[in-house]
Amino acid sequence: MKTKISIVSSVTVLAVLTGFAEPRIWTDTQGNAVEAEFILLTGDKALLRKTDGAEAKVPLKSLSEDDRLYIIKNSPPPLEIDVDMDIDRSNTGNGRRVQIQTETMVAEVTIRKTGTSHYEAALYSEVFLIGQREHKDDYIIMEQAKSEFTFSGGSRGEHTYKSGSVSRSQLDGRSDAGTEYKGYLAVVYDQHGTLLEVKSNKKEFEAVAESILKTRGGDIVDKNFEHRANAQEKEPKKLRRF
């Protein structure tokens, strides 16, 4: 099944949640049964696809209690992402000696469940710290971190993790690393790769979130985040997908 991935703004959650369940037996409150696959939940109706390919929108209230619980557990909740950038600057050198400024950055990502859904499947989040090389028109993925989590059990509906630290130095105001930090992108997706929420300090990064997800730390990419090379490799590698 092909999935249309929608990129949303930092304050907007997908209104339609996509499912990828195997066919199962569904029973309504009258005892009628049908074998079908759960496709998606929109509003108070579930879209089911029967084994013959026919699709039907079924009101949740008409389904059995077990079926309603199944849908709830397989429909990711609305989410919010907060990113706190901790940037520490320090200077070394004294007197008339050359001053070296070191800048260290760490991203702290917090994902909050804003709905009451009892979704228990694994969710995944990734954060990318993005820089631009001096006198270049391309970007570099300065850092990438990934976290797996659930909202089941004793979870309070919130998950927080941090990226690795990124350090860069400046010599008398000139970057010896040749890279300037430009921004971050944080995303959440489910176990099927469906993108659920996106957050960035730059709208242009949100617009190409799917392309950024194909990169990894050290990758050098163009303005559309198409892969060019990896800073640690002589030859570029093929893009990876989730």
Phi, psi and omega in degrees: 000130178274144182243131173273117181265123181259128176271126184243164179287172185292346182244007183245138179249148178302131179277336179244124183254131187265139179247159180222045185277156173283157178303143179213171179271125179251141182231133178269179184291347178267358179092002178285139184237149177210146176268126183201165177255135176283121182263304180198163176245125177227117184065232180254023180232143177255133176267121180245142176246119181285169183294338178272004178095346180291142180247149181215138174266122186242124177300136181302322184295343180272352182268161179294164180298320179297320180291320178296320179294322178300315181296316180301316183286345181247015177241106182305143181282162172296143187230158170233144176240130172243137178235123178249115179269118177262108182245118182249131179239135178221153180241141173236156184105151180212169179059227181268003180289161181296134178270130177244122178259128178250131181243123180241130184237138174223135177259130173252119185252129176238126178249128180241138174274122184259353179253182182256009181300141178266043180297129186241354181286163181291144172238159184228141176231145174227146175232139181237131172258125192242132178235170177235132182285145182299130179063023178238157178256021180242173179248163173227138176279102185287327181202145176221133178225150183227145179220138175252138182204169174223163175253021182267177177063232184271011181298140179265015179083023180213140178223133181231138174212167182237152173280171169288164181276147177239125180244142175216146183245152176233133181253110183052042176085357179249130183287119178282341178275340178072019182230132177248129178295131183247330181165186183230162169222129175236138181224159171230135176219161183267185185292347178262359181089007179286124181285124185255324182204149183225141176216132177208160173275358180227127180299326181293332176286322177298322184294336181242031183303320181298322179290321179296326179297340180275355183263173175215168183306132180096348181292139173254126188227162177276187184295338176266006181062035169276137187294135174246310182193174172247137185300339182259001185236153177278327182240139179291149176257162180291154179293146174257156179232157178255000000 
